[in-house]
Every structure is written in C-alpha cells, then in structure tokens.
Amino acid sequence: MRRPALLVTTAAFVLTAAACSSGEPAKNADGTMAKSAVESEMAQANNMRPGQYQATMQITKFEMPGMPPEALAQMRDQMQSATAVQNSYCLSDEEARAGRQDMMKRLSNAQGDCNFQNFDVSGNDVSGRMVCSGMPGGGSMTMTMTGTMTADTSDMTMASEISNPSVPQANANMTFHITARRTGDCSAAAPTTPATGAR
C-alpha cells in the first residue's frame, strides 16, 4: 500500500503484560522500547473493517527557518495543494487484517536508525513518539502522533521535527491532520490503495 513519505510517523509506547511475558525486556539498553513491546501495544489497536474509505490530509504547520520566506511560501502552497484533495480507496479483507501491523513495519523501516521511545494504545486513543538518527547528511527526525483509531475511522495529528546541522536550511517543523472514514462497501471502480491518508 502506498503512503506519502511524510506520513511516516509515530512512536513511543508503554510496557504491556504481553511484552513482559514474552521473555524479552520491555526496553532496550538505551532506554528505547523493545520491538516486542511495540508490537504488543499495537496489537491492542482496533482493526479496520474492509470497505470503501474517504481519506483527507491537511497541513496545519509548515516551518523551515533556514529557507527564504518567498520560497517557503511557495513550497507550503504546493504541498497544501497536493494534499488538499480527498481520496477514496477500497480496503480489502487482506489489507484490513494486515493494516495496523503493516503500519508498524513501515514505521520501523523508516529512513535512518529509528527507535520508538513510547507508544500507547488505550481503547480508541493512540499516542506515540519516535526518533530517527543517521539520516542523509547526518540529520535526525523526531516524530509524534496522537489521535484515535476505530474499526471505521482514524483521526490522527502527526508532527515531525527535522534537524540537519550540515544543511541548516533543511531544518523543518511540520504538522499534519490525517483522517480516514469508512463510507460503505467497496465499489468495483474504486482504487484499492490510497494516494494519501492514514490507516
């Protein structure tokens, strides 16, 4: 399933009984969460139902302190235009079963050395924080998310802070509001993967 690179976000999680009983420590030596603890927490999230979904993504914050104001405004306008379109897609039975775990795999395989600092699922509420180092040019990125995930909807706010000491003009702070809601059964003509949106 395709997703925009900027949607690669999330992190942070809480130790669960399932993680403890696995025999693995809930935290790594550096204080970050163990993979088993993240997976145990994510397993508590609601699985999405198969069907037709409508997805939206809105940029609510876009700052690049090292970029000239005119160039920043142009880039912001371009990104807002690109993400302003609503997207309709069909979530198949197979995609619905693998959706949440697929999201975690994509986050874990994000560019750079990424570690979850905490990730918490409590009912429909989801929150997290992830830090990625070793990005091109020696940059790093901190990503946080908070929102809700139900069987038929997701409503997430995702924020990323990108820092690159070798290229200061590439430093950026961005926040996105991403929603998806089930609108009914899949239609025969609908695409099976979303161009934008989150699951």
BAFI-146371 format. One record per residue: x, y, z of N, C-alpha, C in turn. Coordinates in steps of 0.05 Angstrom, whole numbers, plus 5000, padded with zeros to 4 digits. Atoms other than C-alpha are relative to their C-alpha. Example, Ala and Ser with C-alpha at 12.3 -4.5 7.8 and 13.67 -1.06 7.14 Angstrom:
<rs>
501849765000524649105156501850245000/498449764999527349795143498550225014/
</rs>
This chain:
<rs>
501749765000500050005000501850255000/498449765002502750684982499150205022/500649784982503251245032502250214996/498049795003506751925028502249975020/497850024981513651935060499650165024/500449834977511452495104498149885021/501850134981506352035136501549815018/498450184983511951615163500450135027/500049884974510851805235499149805021/501050134976509551525304502249905018/498150104982512951265364498949985028/500550004972513151175438498049805009/501950204990509950625477500549915028/500150084973508250315543500449705003/499550284995510549645571497349865006/502550144995504949135569500649735012/499750274988503848475604500949804979/499250185021504448115538502950024993/497249965006511248415526501749885022/498550114978513548225595500149704999/500150295000511347505587501549874977/498650115024515047435521502849915007/497350074992521647365558502050214992/498249785008524647985524499650245019/500449764984525948615564498350204985/501849815014520849165550501650234989/498449785009526449665540502849914992/497350065009533049655503501950135019/497949894983539649835536500150315000/499949715003539050555510497450135010/502549894989532150645542497750014980/502250015020528150575477498449755004/501750234997522450085473500949774982/499450245015523649375451497949954979/501950055022520449145386497649845010/502250174990516248625423498050175016/501849834984513349165469498350174981/501549845020511349595409497949834987/501950175014508049015374497749925019/502150074981504348815437498050235004/501849774997501649525445498350054975/501549955025499749595372497949794996/502050215003496048925376497450075014/502549924986491049275422498450204984/501449815016489149775368497849864984/502250115015482549665331500949944972/499650065028483049305265497850154984/501949865017479749685208498349804985/501850175016473749385172500650044970/499849965029474249245098497850184990/502049835011470549725054501250254986/499349765014470650395018500750225021/499249804981474350955054500650274986/499349735010475051705045502250115019/497749904985481652005067500750294994/499149725004484052715077502650055015/497649924986490653035097500250304998/499849714999491453755118502650085014/497649904987497954125133499250235019/500749794981496954535196502450165010/497649854993504154745207502249924980/497850055019509954815158502050225004/497949804995516255175180502749904993/497250065006523255175152501650265005/498749744992527155725189502350094982/497849925016533055705142499350064971/500849955028529055795078499050294997/501049735005527656485048496950005000/502949994997520356705062498549954974/501450035026518456724988500049704992/499850295007521056014975498349835019/501550154980517855765039497050024993/502849965007511056055019499349844975/500550155024511555744950499849705006/500050294994513355054978497549925017/502350064984507755095030497549994983/502350005018502655274976499949744983/499950245016504954694933499249755016/500750234983504454194990497150015008/502849984992497654455012498249924976/501650085024495054384940500149704995/499750295005497853684935498549835020/501350164979494653455000497150075005/502749914995488053824996497949824988/502050175014484653304952499249775017/500950234986480352784985500549754982/499450245015482052074965498149775009/501850224994477351484961501549744992/498650255006480150774964498549775013/501250244989477950064977502049855017/498450164982480749685036499049714998/500850285004480648935020500149855027/499950174976479748375071502949965009/497250054993487248225068501350245011/498849754991489248945075499050085028/501149944974484549035134501249845022/498750174980487548445170502850085006/497249934997494648685159500550295005/499649715000493449435163501650115023/498649884977495749605233502949905002/497350114999501749135232501650114976/498549885022503549405163500950285006/499249734992503650105191502549995018/497750024982508449885246502549934984/497750085016513049545195501150244985/499149775015513350175153501350215018/498749824982514950595213502749905009/497550124991520250115236502250014979/498150005023523450125167500450284989/499749735010523450885161502950064996/497249935007529651215133501550085025/498449934976535251255184499749785021/500150184977536150905251497750095018/502449904985529150965282499549835024/500750144975527350785353497550125013/502449914986520650825388500750055029/499549934972521151185454497649935018/502450104987514051045475497749994980/502350045017507650815443497749895017/502150074982500950755478497349984986/502750045010494250465457498249965024/501850024978488550585506497150034989/502649985013481750405477500350094972/499749895027480950815414502350214998/498049795000486451305435502849884995/497350085007493451245405501950245002/498049794999499651655420502749884999/497450115002506951575406502150204993/497749835006513851855394502349824990/497850155012519551605350502350194992/497749845007526551875339501749854980/498350125021530651735276502650164998/497449885003538051875272501449884976/498550125022543251735219498850054973/501249945026539252055163502150134982/498149885018542652315100501050275009/498849744991547452885116500350025030/499849994970547552705190497650115013/502449894988540452935201498649815018/501750164982535452695252497150104998/502849935001527952695258498549895024/501750084978523152665317497150014990/502850015009516052455301498249925023/502050064980510052465347497349974987/502750025010502852265337498149975023/502250044980496352295375497450004985/502650005013489252135356498549755008/501750224994484151585352499949814976/500350205021483350935313497649825008/502250194996476650565309499949814977/500250195021474350005265499250134973/500949875024471450505215501350274995/498949735004475451145225502850025012/497549924986482251435242500250304998/499749704999483652155262502650055015/497449984988490952295274501350274994/498349775004495352905284502949915002/497250105001502552765264501850244997/498149775001508353245276502849894997/497250085004515553185253501850245003/497949794998521653595271502649884988/497750095015527453515223502450195005/497649844994534453755242502349894984/497650095015540653735198502150215003/497949804994546754105225501750074975/498349945024550454045158498550154979/501649855019544654345119497850145016/502049864983541154845166497450084986/502449915014536355075112498049774996/501850235002533454365112498549945026/501550044975531154415185497150074995/502849965005523654365187498349905023/502150094982517554315232497449994985/502450045016511354025201497949855017/502250144987504553805228497849954980/502150085019499253425190497649895016/502450124989492053255207498949814979/500750215019490152605174497549845009/502550154992483252275174499349804979/501150205018480051665143497449905012/502550114990472951425149498749814979/501350195017469150835121497350114990/502549895011463551045074498149784990/501750225009460750355056501749784988/498650225012462449735017501650104976/498349925023467749754962498450014974/501249985026465549984894501949884980/498350155019468149604833502150184987/498249825014471450214802502050145018/498349864981475050454865502849895001/497250104997482650414872500249865026/499750174976485049914923502150115020/498049884982490550354953499650305001/500449714998490151064979502550164990/497849835008494351614948501050165024/499349874975494251985014498149895021/501850084978491251855082501449805018/498750184981492751415141498049785007/501650224990490350745165501049915027/
</rs>
